Structure formats: structure tokens, C-alpha cells
Amino acid sequence: MLPLGSWRSVFAVPSEVVDKHLRLAGAAQLKVLLFLLRHSDCLIECETLADSIGLSVEDTKDAVSYWVQCGLLCEDFGTLSPAGTAAPQSQYTKPTPSEPVKTEESPAAAKPAKKEKIRYSFAECAEIIANNEPIAQMLPVIEGILGKQLNHTEISMFVTVISWYGLSPDCLAMLVSYCKSIGKATVSYIEATARGWADDEILTLEKAEEKIAKLTKSRSAWNTIRTAFDIPERKPTATEEACSLRWLYEWGYGTDVIKIAYEKCINAKGKLNFSYINGILKSWYERGLINASQVIAAMEEQKNSAAKPDDSKKNTDSGRYSPTYDISEIESLLDDDWIDGN
């Protein structure tokens, strides 16, 4: 007699789970499916399922959504049960089946001027992955960058970005790496940025490198100026971003000179004004004043010249009028439009 032991009680697992989803489904998804297949004779609420398999309700719902989209589970008013295979539906409007999927193997595929916002269902993504080795190889790379296993929502987003929006796998990997480096590696941020790149035709590794270099340079410049001016961390305005790049990289000023201009602005205006500071720095740049010692020397010379009486301008009748002026005071009284525009 063959001792069966634990094998006396078994339940069936659809072949599709192993054939299509074993490589892609995470631990949470497999826990959910196995538990529901084991209890296929009853309806189970999501909260009960979460408690039974030791996951949070949110993680359980996410895992359930995976199998619902694949057509292996049925959700009806909060209760769950195994279901027959159903035709998967996309989360958003999807392209017609006849439209070619753009990948590295089909660079000549037609691309609309601006892609419609869609996301493939996970079942569609599984089929794409099975037939596209570059995309299949990309997913483990992205998991390594993010330091976690991708869930089905993230996989659907990444596959859609390549197959529909047209970013190459290595371009997308670089985008994910950049988003990770700035602390914004969320699905929504990566997807929105990828759509923007697609609209700007940033689809290859070379263009991605160029774009990220510009973004990194701009971010570094703003952080330098923000720190110098003691501005709380936030996104710069267009004017602030442009000024930061101009002062540091185009005119080559260090923060010591920029802080001097900042102090002059505060003394004159009583508040921070990027356009006013830009006017001051521009006047110094055009006069060839590049470093702090040159600027301080020029300011001292102006101050001494302003304090020295000009005999030619004395009143010749009485000699009682000897007007002196402080050029820095005059500068502070100038019309804002003049200093901003020069």
C-alpha cells in the first residue's frame, strides 16, 4: 500500500498559472491564488483572505487585481472565488489589434505625434513579454534598480511604456535609475515622465543620457542657489531655474559673489528678487568683475568716489552747496523695470 500522507488531499491548479504566470507573479499573487483554489467551494471576503495569508488588505487587493485582470479570479461585491478564463480588459483604451507594437526589433513602426494615454492589461503584457526577449530581459534589470520585485501594476506600466509609448528598454532603465536617484521612483511619476519623454522624442539611450545630464545640471544649480539663499526645498520656477543655470554655468559665478548680490538686493528691495539679482550680476559680468575680491574692490571704489566732494559741482556764488551722493543709494532708487531689463 502506497502511503499518501499529505497527498490524500489535493486541489487542481490551472496549467496557465505555470505556463504564463509563474515567472511574473510575485509571492503575494501566488499566496492569494493558492488559498482561493484550495477553498474554491466557497466565497471569501478580501479582509478574511488577507488575515488568512498574513498580508495587508492593500497588498491582498493588489494581488487579487492581478488574477482578476488575468481572468482566473472573479470578484463580486467584495467576495472572491476562482473563475473561468475570461477575456481580459485593458485599464484604459487600448490600440487596435492590427497596430504594430513598437519595440527594438521594429524601429520603423509608425508613431503618432502624441500617444493616447493607455495601459495594457496584465494579460496583454504577459503575451508581449512571452514574445519579446528584450522586454523580458528588462524587467529583472528594473527590479535590480528599484531593489524590489515588481507587482503586476508596475509590470503593466513598464511594458506599456516600451510597447506603446516607444521608449527602448535601455532608455526606460535609465529613466527608472534617474527617478530612483531623486527619490521619485513611483509608478505615477515614472509613467508621467515617460509619456513626456515620448512626446519629446526621447526614446533612445543616447537621448536619455543627454536629457538626464541636463536635468542633473539644472537640479544641481538650483540646489546650490537654494542653499545659498536659504530657500526651503521646493521645485524652482522657470525664472529661478534659468537664473541658477546662467549665474553658475554661463557667467561662472561662485556662491560668494552671488551672496553679495543677494545682500544688495535685500538691502535695496527688502525681499528676494531673482530678476533684480540677475541685473546686478549682469552688470558685474559686463564690467569683467568675476570673483569676490574684484566685486568688493569695485564696490569700495564706488563708495569712496561717492563720498569725495566734486569741486566742479559746487555753487560758485556762495560755496555753501557741496552735494555728495552714494551710488548704492541711487541704484536702490532706480526703477525696477530698468534694472530687471538690463
C-alpha positions as CSV (number, residue, x, y, z in Angstrom):
1,M,0.0,0.0,0.0
2,L,1.4,3.4,-1.0
3,P,1.5,5.8,2.0
4,L,0.0,9.0,0.6
5,G,0.2,11.2,3.7
6,S,-0.4,14.8,2.8
7,W,-1.2,13.8,-0.8
8,R,-4.6,12.4,0.3
9,S,-6.0,15.9,0.0
10,V,-5.1,17.8,-3.2
11,F,-6.6,20.5,-5.4
12,A,-6.0,21.5,-9.0
13,V,-4.0,24.4,-10.3
14,P,-4.7,25.7,-13.8
15,S,-1.8,24.9,-16.2
16,E,-2.0,28.6,-17.3
17,V,-0.6,29.6,-13.9
18,V,2.6,27.7,-14.5
19,D,2.8,28.3,-18.3
20,K,2.2,32.1,-18.3
21,H,2.4,33.5,-14.8
22,L,4.9,31.6,-12.7
23,R,7.8,33.8,-13.8
24,L,5.8,37.0,-13.5
25,A,3.6,36.6,-10.4
26,G,5.0,37.5,-7.1
27,A,4.7,35.7,-3.7
28,A,1.6,37.7,-2.8
29,Q,-0.2,36.8,-6.0
30,L,0.7,33.1,-5.6
31,K,-0.5,33.1,-2.0
32,V,-3.8,34.6,-2.9
33,L,-4.4,32.2,-5.8
34,L,-3.4,29.0,-3.9
35,F,-5.6,29.9,-1.0
36,L,-8.6,30.6,-3.1
37,L,-8.1,27.4,-5.2
38,R,-7.9,25.4,-2.0
39,H,-11.2,27.0,-0.9
40,S,-12.8,27.0,-4.3
41,D,-16.1,25.8,-2.9
42,C,-16.9,29.0,-1.0
43,L,-16.8,32.8,-1.4
44,I,-14.2,34.6,0.6
45,E,-14.1,38.3,1.6
46,C,-10.9,40.2,0.9
47,E,-10.4,41.0,4.6
48,T,-10.7,37.3,5.5
49,L,-8.3,36.4,2.8
50,A,-5.7,39.0,3.9
51,D,-5.9,37.7,7.5
52,S,-5.6,34.1,6.4
53,I,-2.4,34.5,4.3
54,G,-0.7,37.1,6.5
55,L,-0.8,40.1,4.2
56,S,-2.1,43.6,4.5
57,V,-5.5,44.3,2.9
58,E,-4.0,46.7,0.4
59,D,-1.3,44.1,-0.7
60,T,-4.0,41.5,-0.9
61,K,-6.3,43.7,-3.0
62,D,-3.4,44.4,-5.4
63,A,-2.6,40.7,-5.7
64,V,-6.3,39.9,-6.3
65,S,-6.5,42.5,-9.0
66,Y,-3.7,40.7,-10.8
67,W,-5.6,37.5,-11.1
68,V,-8.9,39.3,-11.8
69,Q,-7.3,41.0,-14.8
70,C,-5.9,37.7,-16.0
71,G,-9.4,36.2,-15.8
72,L,-8.5,33.5,-13.2
73,L,-10.4,35.0,-10.3
74,C,-13.9,36.6,-10.0
75,E,-14.6,39.4,-7.7
76,D,-18.3,40.1,-6.9
77,F,-19.2,42.8,-4.4
78,G,-16.1,42.2,-2.3
79,T,-16.2,38.4,-2.3
80,L,-13.7,36.3,-4.2
81,S,-13.7,33.0,-6.0
82,P,-11.9,31.1,-8.8
83,A,-13.4,31.8,-12.2
84,G,-13.2,30.5,-15.7
85,T,-10.9,32.2,-18.2
86,A,-12.4,35.5,-19.3
87,A,-11.4,37.9,-22.0
88,P,-9.1,40.4,-20.3
89,Q,-9.9,44.1,-20.4
90,S,-7.4,47.0,-20.5
91,Q,-7.3,49.6,-17.8
92,Y,-7.5,52.3,-20.4
93,T,-8.5,52.4,-24.1
94,K,-6.0,50.2,-25.9
95,P,-4.8,50.3,-29.6
96,T,-6.4,48.3,-32.2
97,P,-5.0,44.7,-32.6
98,S,-3.8,45.5,-36.1
99,E,-1.5,48.3,-34.9
100,P,2.2,47.1,-34.7
101,V,3.8,47.1,-31.3
102,K,6.9,49.3,-31.3
103,T,10.0,47.6,-29.9
104,E,13.7,47.5,-30.6
105,E,13.0,44.9,-33.3
106,S,10.5,47.2,-35.1
107,P,12.1,50.7,-35.1
108,A,10.2,51.7,-38.2
109,A,6.8,51.3,-36.6
110,A,4.7,54.4,-37.1
111,K,4.4,56.7,-34.0
112,P,1.6,59.2,-33.7
113,A,2.5,62.8,-32.9
114,K,1.3,62.3,-29.4
115,K,0.4,59.0,-27.9
116,E,-3.1,58.4,-26.4
117,K,-2.9,57.6,-22.7
118,I,-3.4,53.9,-22.2
119,R,-2.1,51.0,-20.1
120,Y,-2.2,47.4,-21.3
121,S,-3.8,44.8,-19.1
122,F,-1.5,42.4,-17.4
123,A,-2.8,39.5,-19.6
124,E,-1.8,41.5,-22.7
125,C,1.6,42.3,-21.1
126,A,2.2,38.6,-20.4
127,E,1.7,37.9,-24.1
128,I,4.0,40.7,-25.1
129,I,6.7,39.5,-22.7
130,A,6.5,36.0,-23.9
131,N,7.2,37.1,-27.5
132,N,9.7,39.9,-26.8
133,E,13.0,38.9,-25.3
134,P,14.4,42.5,-24.8
135,I,11.3,43.4,-22.7
136,A,11.5,40.1,-20.8
137,Q,15.2,40.9,-20.0
138,M,14.4,44.4,-19.0
139,L,12.2,43.6,-16.1
140,P,14.9,41.9,-13.9
141,V,17.1,44.9,-14.6
142,I,14.5,47.3,-13.3
143,E,13.9,45.1,-10.3
144,G,17.6,45.4,-9.5
145,I,17.5,49.2,-9.9
146,L,14.4,49.5,-7.6
147,G,15.6,46.8,-5.2
148,K,12.3,45.0,-5.1
149,Q,10.1,42.6,-7.0
150,L,7.7,44.3,-9.4
151,N,4.0,43.8,-8.9
152,H,1.6,43.4,-11.8
153,T,0.6,47.1,-11.9
154,E,4.3,48.1,-12.3
155,I,4.9,45.4,-14.9
156,S,1.9,46.6,-16.9
157,M,3.2,50.2,-16.8
158,F,6.8,49.3,-17.8
159,V,5.6,47.1,-20.7
160,T,3.2,49.7,-21.9
161,V,5.9,52.4,-21.8
162,I,8.0,50.3,-24.2
163,S,5.4,48.7,-26.4
164,W,3.0,51.7,-26.7
165,Y,4.9,54.9,-25.9
166,G,8.1,53.7,-27.7
167,L,10.9,54.1,-25.2
168,S,13.6,51.5,-25.7
169,P,14.3,49.1,-22.8
170,D,17.7,50.7,-22.0
171,C,16.2,54.2,-22.2
172,L,13.5,53.2,-19.8
173,A,16.0,51.6,-17.4
174,M,18.0,54.8,-17.4
175,L,14.8,56.8,-16.7
176,V,14.0,54.5,-13.7
177,S,17.5,54.8,-12.4
178,Y,17.2,58.6,-12.6
179,C,13.8,58.7,-10.8
180,K,15.3,56.4,-8.1
181,S,18.2,58.7,-7.6
182,I,15.9,61.7,-6.9
183,G,13.6,59.8,-4.7
184,K,10.6,59.7,-7.1
185,A,10.5,56.1,-8.3
186,T,6.7,55.8,-8.1
187,V,4.6,54.3,-10.8
188,S,2.7,57.5,-11.4
189,Y,5.9,59.7,-11.6
190,I,7.8,57.3,-13.9
191,E,4.8,56.8,-16.2
192,A,4.1,60.6,-16.5
193,T,7.8,61.3,-17.1
194,A,8.0,58.5,-19.7
195,R,4.9,60.0,-21.6
196,G,6.7,63.4,-21.6
197,W,9.8,61.8,-23.0
198,A,7.8,60.1,-25.7
199,D,6.2,63.4,-26.7
200,D,9.7,65.0,-26.9
201,E,11.1,62.0,-28.9
202,I,13.4,60.9,-26.1
203,L,13.3,57.3,-27.0
204,T,16.9,56.0,-27.2
205,L,19.7,55.6,-24.7
206,E,21.7,58.4,-26.2
207,K,18.9,60.9,-26.0
208,A,18.1,59.7,-22.4
209,E,21.7,60.3,-21.4
210,E,21.6,63.8,-22.9
211,K,18.2,64.6,-21.2
212,I,19.4,63.3,-17.8
213,A,22.6,65.3,-18.0
214,K,20.6,68.5,-18.5
215,L,18.2,67.6,-15.7
216,T,21.0,66.8,-13.3
217,K,22.8,70.0,-14.2
218,S,19.7,72.1,-13.7
219,R,18.8,70.3,-10.4
220,S,22.4,70.8,-9.1
221,A,22.3,74.5,-10.0
222,W,19.0,75.1,-8.3
223,N,20.0,73.3,-5.1
224,T,23.2,75.4,-4.9
225,I,21.3,78.7,-5.2
226,R,18.5,77.5,-3.0
227,T,21.0,76.6,-0.3
228,A,22.9,79.9,-0.7
229,F,19.6,81.9,-0.3
230,D,18.3,79.6,2.5
231,I,15.2,78.7,0.5
232,P,13.2,75.7,1.7
233,E,13.4,72.7,-0.6
234,R,10.9,73.0,-3.4
235,K,10.7,73.0,-7.2
236,P,12.1,76.2,-8.8
237,T,10.1,78.5,-11.1
238,A,11.1,78.8,-14.7
239,T,12.8,82.1,-13.9
240,E,14.7,80.7,-10.8
241,E,15.8,77.7,-12.8
242,A,17.1,79.8,-15.7
243,C,18.9,82.3,-13.4
244,S,20.5,79.5,-11.4
245,L,22.0,78.0,-14.6
246,R,23.0,81.3,-16.0
247,W,24.8,82.6,-12.9
248,L,26.7,79.4,-12.2
249,Y,27.5,78.0,-15.6
250,E,27.1,80.8,-18.2
251,W,28.7,83.6,-16.2
252,G,30.7,81.3,-14.0
253,Y,30.0,83.0,-10.6
254,G,30.6,81.3,-7.3
255,T,28.2,81.4,-4.4
256,D,30.4,84.0,-2.7
257,V,29.7,86.6,-5.4
258,I,26.1,85.6,-5.7
259,K,25.6,86.1,-2.0
260,I,27.0,89.6,-2.3
261,A,24.4,90.4,-5.0
262,Y,21.7,88.8,-2.8
263,E,22.6,91.1,0.1
264,K,22.5,94.1,-2.2
265,C,19.0,93.0,-3.3
266,I,17.7,92.6,0.2
267,N,19.1,96.0,1.3
268,A,17.5,97.7,-1.8
269,K,14.3,95.8,-2.1
270,G,13.7,94.3,1.3
271,K,13.0,90.9,-0.2
272,L,14.4,88.3,-2.5
273,N,14.0,89.2,-6.2
274,F,15.7,86.9,-8.7
275,S,15.4,89.4,-11.6
276,Y,16.9,92.2,-9.5
277,I,19.9,90.0,-8.5
278,N,20.2,88.9,-12.2
279,G,20.5,92.6,-13.1
280,I,23.3,93.2,-10.6
281,L,25.2,90.1,-11.6
282,K,24.8,91.0,-15.3
283,S,26.3,94.5,-14.7
284,W,29.3,93.0,-12.9
285,Y,29.8,90.4,-15.6
286,E,29.7,93.0,-18.3
287,R,32.3,95.0,-16.4
288,G,34.5,91.9,-16.1
289,L,34.0,91.5,-12.3
290,I,34.2,87.8,-11.9
291,N,35.4,86.9,-8.4
292,A,34.5,88.2,-4.9
293,S,37.7,90.3,-4.5
294,Q,37.1,92.1,-7.8
295,V,33.5,92.9,-6.8
296,I,34.4,94.1,-3.3
297,A,37.2,96.3,-4.7
298,A,34.8,97.8,-7.2
299,M,32.2,98.5,-4.6
300,E,34.8,100.1,-2.3
301,E,35.9,102.3,-5.2
302,Q,32.4,103.4,-5.9
303,K,31.8,104.1,-2.2
304,N,35.0,106.2,-1.9
305,S,34.2,108.1,-5.2
306,A,30.7,108.9,-4.0
307,A,32.0,110.2,-0.6
308,K,34.6,112.5,-2.2
309,P,33.3,116.1,-3.0
310,D,33.3,117.2,-6.6
311,D,34.6,120.8,-6.6
312,S,33.4,121.4,-10.2
313,K,29.8,121.0,-9.0
314,K,30.0,123.4,-6.0
315,N,27.8,126.5,-6.2
316,T,30.2,129.2,-7.5
317,D,28.2,132.1,-5.9
318,S,28.4,131.1,-2.2
319,G,30.3,127.9,-2.0
320,R,27.8,126.7,0.5
321,Y,26.4,123.8,-1.6
322,S,28.7,120.8,-1.8
323,P,26.3,117.9,-2.7
324,T,27.6,114.4,-2.3
325,Y,25.9,111.1,-3.3
326,D,26.1,107.4,-2.6
327,I,25.8,105.5,-5.8
328,S,24.5,102.4,-4.0
329,E,21.5,104.6,-2.7
330,I,20.9,105.9,-6.2
331,E,21.0,102.3,-7.6
332,S,18.4,101.2,-5.0
333,L,16.1,104.0,-6.1
334,L,16.2,103.1,-9.8
335,D,13.0,102.0,-11.4
336,D,12.7,98.2,-11.1
337,D,11.9,97.8,-14.8
338,W,15.2,99.3,-15.7
339,I,17.4,97.1,-13.5
340,D,15.3,94.0,-14.4
341,G,15.6,94.6,-18.1
342,N,19.3,95.3,-18.2
